């Protein structure tokens, strides 16, 4: 068994306004995002199922042609290969669950859609 506390998981400073912490299992990946107000994840898609869980703040999320403003405790499921984008309307903390784990995140490269 592995146990974690977010404040002990290494933080990656991806941009001036986006930070990421990751916990990786065999079949899932948990990512904690910290977005400053105005941070953007531009429209993109990937073959991974994604579950978005809002912890705090407000996030404008567009999935396909639908749009929602997410607040604390809101949850959205994004199917694989579905275009989506997000903008932090306030300083925001979001937990994403990916299945399978995002191989591109494990390389340490900055996703090109983050601003």
C-alpha positions in Angstrom: 0.0 0.0 0.0 1.2 3.5 -0.8 -0.2 6.5 1.0 0.1 10.1 0.0 -0.6 13.7 1.1 -0.8 16.3 -1.6 1.7 18.6 0.2 4.4 15.8 -0.1 3.8 15.1 -3.8 6.3 16.9 -6.0 4.9 19.9 -7.7 5.7 20.8 -11.4 5.5 24.4 -12.3 4.4 24.1 -15.9 3.8 27.8 -16.6 3.6 30.9 -14.4 -0.1 30.2 -13.8 -0.3 26.3 -13.8 1.1 23.8 -11.4 0.6 20.0 -11.4 1.1 17.1 -9.0 0.6 13.5 -10.1 0.0 10.1 -8.4 0.2 7.2 -10.9 -1.2 3.7 -10.5 -1.3 0.9 -12.9 -4.6 1.7 -14.6 -5.3 5.2 -13.4 -3.6 8.5 -12.9 -4.6 11.2 -10.4 -3.5 14.8 -11.3 -4.0 17.8 -9.0 -4.0 21.0 -11.0 -3.6 24.5 -9.5 -4.6 27.2 -11.9 -4.2 30.9 -11.3 -7.2 33.0 -12.6 -7.0 33.3 -16.4 -5.0 30.0 -16.9 -6.2 28.2 -20.0 -6.1 24.6 -21.2 -6.8 25.1 -24.9 -9.0 22.8 -26.9 -7.5 19.3 -27.1 -8.4 15.6 -27.0 -6.7 12.4 -26.0 -7.6 8.7 -25.9 -7.9 8.7 -22.1 -11.2 8.8 -20.2 -11.0 11.8 -17.9 -13.0 12.6 -14.7 -12.8 16.3 -13.6 -13.5 17.0 -9.9 -13.6 20.6 -8.7 -12.0 21.2 -5.3 -12.1 25.0 -5.2 -12.5 28.0 -7.5 -14.5 28.3 -10.7 -13.7 26.8 -14.1 -15.3 27.3 -17.5 -15.3 23.8 -19.1 -16.3 23.1 -22.7 -16.7 19.5 -23.7 -17.7 19.0 -27.3 -20.3 21.6 -27.9 -21.5 21.8 -24.3 -20.3 24.4 -21.7 -20.6 24.5 -18.0 -19.2 26.7 -15.1 -17.8 24.3 -12.5 -17.6 25.1 -8.8 -16.7 23.3 -5.7 -17.6 19.6 -5.7 -18.9 19.6 -9.3 -17.8 16.5 -11.4 -17.7 16.0 -15.2 -16.9 12.8 -17.1 -15.1 13.4 -20.4 -15.2 10.4 -22.7 -12.0 9.4 -24.7 -11.2 11.4 -27.8 -13.7 14.2 -27.0 -12.4 17.7 -27.6 -12.5 19.9 -24.5 -11.0 23.1 -23.1 -10.9 24.9 -19.8 -10.4 28.4 -18.4 -9.9 29.3 -14.7 -12.3 32.1 -13.8 -10.8 32.3 -10.3 -7.7 30.7 -8.7 -8.8 27.1 -9.0 -7.8 23.6 -7.7 -9.0 20.6 -9.9 -8.4 16.9 -9.5 -8.4 14.9 -12.8 -8.6 11.2 -13.0 -7.3 9.6 -16.2 -7.6 6.1 -17.4 -5.3 4.8 -18.6 -2.5 7.0 -17.2 -1.3 9.8 -19.5 1.9 8.6 -21.0 2.7 12.2 -22.3 2.5 13.5 -18.7 5.0 10.9 -17.5 7.7 12.2 -19.9 7.7 15.6 -18.0 7.1 17.5 -21.3 4.8 20.5 -21.1 1.5 19.9 -22.9 1.3 22.4 -25.8 -2.3 23.3 -25.0 -1.5 24.8 -21.6 -1.3 28.6 -21.4 
